[in-house]
Amino acid sequence: MKIELLHINNGGHPGACSCISAVLAANLSRIPQIVYVVNNLAVPYTSPLRWLDYPLDKFIVKSVSMFVTGSNYAKQRLISVLKTPIVEALSIHNGIARRSITENRTEVLKRLEIDLDSIVITIVAVLEERKGHIILLKALEALKRQGIDKLPVILIEGIGPTFDGLQLFVREYDLHRHVKFIGCEKNVFNVMNASDIIVLSSLYNEDFPNVVSEAMGLGKPVIVSRLAGTPEQIESMQDGILVEPGDVNELAQAIKKLLSNFDLRQNLGINAEKYLKKIFKIQFQLIII
């Protein structure tokens, strides 16, 4: 049986090494079509380590029939770095599969020992510096200093290397009553669905984060760093709020705005769900055509 097409999914190094091998193998096997999905942002040739990649990247560009990225931003970055003709790069926003909700809000909050009248903010992300959990905690501390009547409860879902540092910050600023580290949830959609606001305060290395689309699909208001493809997901103050990466005060003000305005939270969530359904429906039709 002759193979006509090879699909390669590149999640970044070290995955990229196996992707280079796959392109080489496809050439040796004379596979005529290669579709190469890039799930990250292309890295410029600004360091000696990247200089060594240059001939390999040129080989890949020559061999690949079509590059596919998750956002227009990532596509333009790829074209700029690899000097790829625009006809050989296509942007298709990441799709999501909505999982079933197996616990209602009351059940989730009781299980996590949270008062039922709390406003719950959740961040779902691996505990790494790039995800900016510390920015969210600093924003909470800023709100505490401002004397906000009722601070939200922040749920931090995930595990990772910044866990100890984040816990230290919570202890140092006496935020333990307002922050819960809940580890990895079996069905994170239960927690997201029980939340009032979803935040992704990333600092760098984002493209088109699935968790933002998942939150929008649940009708949740989202506050997200303005990075890479996130402006393609959200129109700020229409179906979510965009803030500058690392800007503690802007994030604190965005949270404060949603805490004090139930109607705004509700409207952003409704608009987010409508927008997501519309975009994915159009995208699906374009792919089918």
Residue pairs with C-beta under 8 A, 6 or more apart in sequence:
3 29
3 31
4 31
4 32
4 33
5 31
5 32
5 33
5 34
5 35
6 22
6 26
6 31
6 33
6 34
6 35
7 35
7 37
8 19
8 22
8 23
8 34
8 35
8 36
8 37
9 19
9 37
9 39
10 16
10 19
10 36
10 37
10 38
10 39
10 40
11 39
11 40
12 39
12 40
19 36
20 56
20 60
23 34
23 36
23 59
23 60
23 63
23 64
24 59
26 34
26 63
27 63
32 65
33 65
33 66
34 63
34 64
34 65
34 66
35 64
35 65
35 66
35 68
36 60
36 64
36 66
36 67
36 68
37 67
37 68
37 69
38 67
38 68
38 69
38 70
38 74
38 78
39 70
39 207
40 74
40 205
40 207
41 73
41 74
41 77
41 205
41 207
41 228
42 74
42 77
42 78
42 80
42 81
42 82
43 50
43 81
44 50
44 81
45 51
45 53
45 54
45 81
57 82
60 82
61 82
61 83
61 84
61 88
64 88
65 88
66 88
66 89
66 90
67 75
67 78
67 84
67 88
67 89
67 90
68 89
68 90
68 91
68 92
69 75
69 78
69 89
69 90
69 91
69 92
69 207
70 91
70 92
70 93
70 94
70 207
70 208
70 229
71 91
71 93
71 207
71 208
71 228
71 229
71 232
72 91
72 229
72 232
73 207
73 228
73 229
73 231
73 232
74 91
74 207
74 208
74 228
74 229
75 89
75 90
75 91
77 228
78 84
78 89
79 85
79 86
79 89
92 283
92 287
93 208
93 213
93 229
93 232
93 233
93 279
93 280
93 283
94 208
94 210
94 213
95 280
95 283
96 210
96 213
96 214
96 217
98 189
98 214
98 217
98 218
99 187
99 189
100 187
100 189
101 187
101 189
101 190
101 193
102 187
102 190
103 111
103 187
103 190
103 194
104 194
105 193
105 194
106 116
108 190
108 191
108 193
108 194
109 115
109 116
109 118
109 120
109 194
110 116
112 155
112 180
112 182
112 191
114 120
114 153
114 180
115 153
118 152
118 153
119 150
119 152
119 153
119 196
119 197
119 259
120 152
120 153
120 154
120 155
120 194
120 195
120 196
120 197
121 136
121 152
121 153
121 154
121 155
121 195
121 196
121 197
121 198
121 199
121 255
122 154
122 155
122 156
122 157
122 191
122 192
122 195
122 197
122 198
122 199
123 131
123 133
123 136
123 154
123 155
123 156
123 157
123 158
123 198
123 199
123 200
123 201
124 157
124 158
124 188
124 191
124 192
124 198
124 200
124 211
125 131
125 133
125 157
125 158
125 200
125 202
125 211
126 158
126 159
126 160
127 133
127 156
127 158
127 159
127 160
127 161
127 162
127 163
127 166
128 160
128 161
128 162
129 162
129 203
130 202
130 203
130 204
130 205
130 206
131 200
131 201
131 202
131 203
132 200
132 201
132 202
132 203
132 225
132 245
132 246
133 156
133 162
133 166
133 201
134 162
134 165
134 166
134 169
135 201
135 203
135 245
135 246
135 247
135 248
135 251
136 154
136 199
136 201
136 251
137 154
137 166
137 169
137 170
137 173
137 175
137 179
138 169
138 248
139 201
139 248
139 249
139 251
139 252
139 255
140 151
140 152
140 154
140 175
140 178
140 179
140 252
140 255
141 173
141 175
142 248
142 249
142 252
143 151
143 252
143 255
143 256
144 151
144 173
144 175
144 178
146 252
146 256
148 256
148 259
150 259
151 178
152 178
152 196
152 197
152 255
152 259
153 178
153 179
153 180
154 178
154 179
154 180
155 180
155 182
155 191
155 195
156 166
156 179
156 180
156 181
156 182
157 182
157 183
157 184
157 185
157 188
157 191
158 183
158 184
159 183
159 184
163 181
166 181
167 181
169 175
170 176
170 179
182 191
185 191
189 214
189 218
192 198
192 214
192 215
192 218
192 220
193 218
193 220
195 220
196 220
196 221
196 258
196 265
197 220
197 221
197 222
197 223
197 255
197 258
197 265
198 211
198 212
198 215
198 220
198 221
198 222
198 223
199 222
199 223
199 224
199 251
199 255
200 206
200 209
200 211
200 212
200 222
200 223
200 224
200 225
200 230
201 223
201 224
201 225
201 243
201 245
201 251
202 209
202 224
202 225
202 227
202 245
203 225
203 245
203 246
204 227
204 245
206 225
206 227
206 228
206 229
206 230
207 228
207 229
208 228
208 229
208 230
208 232
208 233
209 224
209 230
209 233
212 222
212 224
212 230
212 233
212 234
212 240
213 233
213 276
215 222
215 272
216 222
216 233
216 234
216 239
216 240
216 272
216 273
216 275
216 276
217 273
217 276
217 277
218 273
219 269
219 270
219 272
219 273
220 269
220 272
221 240
221 241
221 258
221 264
221 265
221 266
221 268
221 269
221 272
222 234
222 240
222 241
222 268
222 272
223 240
223 241
223 242
223 243
223 251
223 254
223 255
223 258
224 230
224 233
224 234
224 240
224 241
224 242
224 243
225 242
225 243
225 244
225 245
225 246
226 242
226 243
226 244
226 245
227 245
230 242
231 242
233 240
234 240
234 241
234 242
234 272
235 275
236 242
237 268
238 268
238 271
238 275
239 268
239 271
239 272
239 274
239 275
240 268
240 272
241 254
241 257
241 258
241 268
243 250
243 251
243 254
244 250
257 264
258 264
258 265
258 268
